[in-house]
């Protein structure tokens, strides 16, 4: 196992020096879900939520969050993102839920996994915020990186859990 990169030889936290790393095309895809009551999902799907277009607003929130990741996570580098896409799928598996998937890209010396994860979390939190008046029991689950490509470490694809 590799050592943690955000600590120096004395154990002090620091931002990783990426100056000598080559700029490569980097992509990360993250996902997560928010589970809710069936009536809440119906409200989202109908577009009649009191605060407006829940998924449209959550999409914009996720995009904004990806762009602001370095302001939220102390040791993340500010990155010039070339693409952020936030997509939603409702329903699924008999559980009333909305699944969010964020794809983030850049050409640079460091990856965009944190930006993809941040986009998913903030998009799901936005759904919670917009629907909490009718369903305070919503839960956010399963947020993780699905895949990442580019850079020295190459590609990573998460193992798909067995359906059961």
C-alpha positions in Angstrom: 0.0 0.0 0.0 1.2 3.5 -0.8 1.9 6.0 1.9 -0.4 9.0 2.4 0.7 11.9 0.1 -0.7 14.8 2.0 1.8 14.5 4.9 5.5 15.5 4.8 8.4 13.6 6.5 7.5 15.3 9.8 3.9 14.3 9.6 2.6 17.8 8.8 -0.2 18.2 6.4 0.7 19.9 3.1 -0.6 20.3 -0.4 1.1 17.8 -2.7 3.6 19.4 -5.2 2.4 18.6 -8.7 4.7 21.0 -10.5 6.8 18.2 -12.1 3.8 16.0 -13.1 2.8 16.1 -16.8 -0.5 17.5 -17.8 -2.7 14.6 -19.0 -6.4 14.2 -19.8 -8.1 13.1 -16.6 -11.6 11.9 -16.1 -13.4 10.8 -12.9 -16.9 9.4 -12.5 -18.6 9.3 -9.1 -22.1 8.2 -8.0 -24.4 8.2 -5.0 -28.1 8.0 -4.2 -30.7 9.6 -2.1 -33.5 7.3 -0.8 -36.9 8.8 0.0 -40.6 8.1 0.4 -42.4 7.1 -2.8 -44.5 10.3 -2.6 -41.4 12.4 -2.5 -40.0 10.8 -5.6 -43.4 11.3 -7.3 -43.2 15.0 -6.4 -39.7 15.3 -7.9 -40.7 13.4 -11.1 -43.9 15.5 -11.6 -41.9 18.8 -11.4 -44.4 20.2 -8.9 -42.2 20.6 -5.9 -42.9 23.9 -4.1 -39.3 25.1 -4.6 -39.3 24.3 -8.4 -37.4 22.0 -10.7 -35.6 19.8 -8.1 -33.3 17.9 -10.4 -32.5 21.0 -12.6 -31.4 23.0 -9.6 -29.5 20.0 -8.1 -27.7 19.6 -11.4 -26.5 23.3 -11.3 -25.5 22.9 -7.7 -23.4 19.8 -8.5 -21.7 21.6 -11.4 -20.9 24.6 -9.1 -19.7 22.4 -6.4 -17.2 20.6 -8.7 -15.8 24.0 -9.7 -15.5 25.1 -6.0 -14.0 21.8 -4.6 -10.6 23.4 -3.7 -12.5 26.0 -1.6 -14.2 23.2 0.4 -11.5 20.5 0.7 -8.4 22.2 2.2 -5.6 20.3 0.3 -7.2 20.1 -3.1 -5.6 22.0 -6.0 -7.7 24.6 -7.8 -8.3 23.0 -11.3 -9.3 24.3 -14.7 -12.1 21.9 -15.3 -12.9 21.2 -19.0 -16.2 19.3 -18.4 -18.7 18.7 -15.6 -21.8 16.6 -16.3 -24.3 15.7 -13.6 -27.0 13.2 -14.4 -29.9 11.7 -12.5 -31.9 8.5 -12.7 -35.1 8.1 -10.6 -36.6 4.9 -9.2 -34.5 1.8 -9.3 -34.5 -1.5 -7.6 -37.8 -1.2 -5.8 -36.5 1.6 -3.5 -37.8 5.1 -4.2 -34.5 7.0 -4.9 -32.6 9.3 -7.1 -29.2 8.2 -8.3 -26.7 10.9 -9.2 -23.7 10.4 -11.4 -21.1 13.1 -12.0 -18.4 13.0 -14.7 -15.6 15.5 -14.4 -12.7 16.1 -16.8 -9.6 18.3 -17.0 -6.2 18.4 -18.7 -3.7 18.9 -15.9 -1.2 17.4 -13.4 -3.7 16.0 -10.9 -6.9 14.0 -10.9 -10.5 15.1 -10.6 -11.9 12.4 -8.2 -12.6 14.9 -5.5 -14.4 17.2 -7.9 -16.7 14.3 -9.0 -17.4 13.2 -5.4 -18.1 16.8 -4.4 -20.5 17.3 -7.3 -22.5 14.2 -6.3 -22.6 15.1 -2.6 -23.8 18.6 -3.2 -26.3 17.6 -5.8 -27.8 15.1 -3.4 -27.8 17.6 -0.6 -29.6 20.0 -2.8 -32.3 17.4 -3.4 -32.6 16.9 0.3 -32.8 20.7 0.9 -35.5 21.2 -1.7 -37.6 18.2 -0.4 -37.1 18.3 3.3 -40.4 20.0 4.0 -42.2 16.8 2.9 -39.6 14.1 3.8 -37.1 14.6 6.5 -36.2 10.9 6.5 -34.3 10.9 3.2 -30.9 9.3 3.3 -27.8 9.8 1.2 -25.9 6.6 0.5 -23.3 4.8 -1.6 -21.3 7.8 -2.6 -18.1 6.5 -4.3 -15.8 6.8 -7.3 -16.9 4.5 -10.1 -13.9 5.1 -12.3 -11.0 7.4 -13.0 -8.6 7.6 -15.9 -5.4 9.5 -16.6 -2.2 10.2 -14.8 0.7 8.1 -13.6 -1.6 5.6 -11.7 -3.6 4.9 -14.8 -7.2 3.8 -14.7 -9.4 2.6 -11.9 -12.8 1.0 -12.1 -14.7 0.1 -9.0 -15.7 -3.5 -8.5 -19.4 -3.8 -9.2 -21.3 -5.2 -6.2 -23.2 -8.4 -6.8 -26.9 -7.9 -7.1 -28.7 -9.9 -4.4 
